[in-house]
């Protein structure tokens, strides 16, 4: 963003949530030449760090391997190097938008521009026994440390929810030699995110790596004497468990915004400029819901790459005179059992699948809707998928993109 004109009168930028989004906002603000005061408020005792490794390489490593410290995953350099006031262990409890002030459990902080980057919190499993020791979600570094300490060869791990996070946790637990049962309420893992044709292959993948995948199944109760020992399921079966990891989705962390004037609708309701209903208050990351010009729909993205893109738009729109709507082509990647999964754009009912073979063989799926190429899914096919990025971003005509090489299946 070269030669931008900064808005007069904005000297205090406050970011609530010491997240990846916060780190990106700080970096971008300093990059464009904002020399005002920047304050970052974080509830965790740690500074901003990268969450994706927590379910992948961080979790898969044995304790005591030298990776205990979160520093390798931090995205915000030493706050002093960017002249940032970083308050960790500090909880935002309310927003006084009339006086442009954030109230925390320690003190009040005034702002000229505010960015909400608090992210989301794991949805709780509301069954009897969910409060037992050994039942946990995985969102924070401290939770990842506790889970990693419990993973050992032969440990019986029940993962509730077969989404991207559940798949990563199952993969990491198997890498540590644990016995894994993956419980999913839907008919297939990730069926809403990737469609049934791709989801069927992902189900085979789990089973190929000796994960017991139970679909159309819900947890009814967790039993144990002070600690989880058994998980009772809706099909009447009981699964032994030393550790239960819950990954059934997240809820935006917006309770502290009640009464502030900031509209909430499964996240902070934002304009296409990522500005909330309160002037000067913006949102970024998991907590932001806005109308994405790419598809014209109200959207809330929980993807690492999207957060970085949103941060650039937030800084542009909050601090400069060159405001632009935030248009993002969704992109997400994951790693399961040493294989790379990538989702570009969005799924659709019309799918072309390129690549035959078993559950661990590479393939590419292309999604079309209303005659347009709207998405693609790659399994160990990074190169071919990335070649489609511009076409998906522009939602090009399916006919202009369609290729029917030998071995192509259509549905």
GISULRA-V951435 format. One record per helix or strand of 2 or more residues. SS is the DSSP state (H for helix, E for strand). FROM is the first residue (numbers start at 0). TO is the last residue. If there is no record, write none. Layout:
SS;FROM;TO
SS;FROM;TO
This chain:
E;11;15
H;19;30
E;36;40
H;51;54
H;56;59
H;69;72
H;78;81
E;83;86
E;91;95
E;100;103
E;107;109
E;112;115
E;119;121
E;134;136
H;140;149
E;155;159
H;163;174
E;178;182
H;190;193
H;195;207
E;211;213
E;218;222
E;229;232
E;237;239
E;242;245
E;249;251
H;254;256
E;267;268
E;280;282
H;284;286
E;287;291
E;296;298
H;303;318
E;330;335
E;338;344
E;349;353
E;362;368
E;371;378
H;381;386
H;388;393
H;397;400
E;407;409
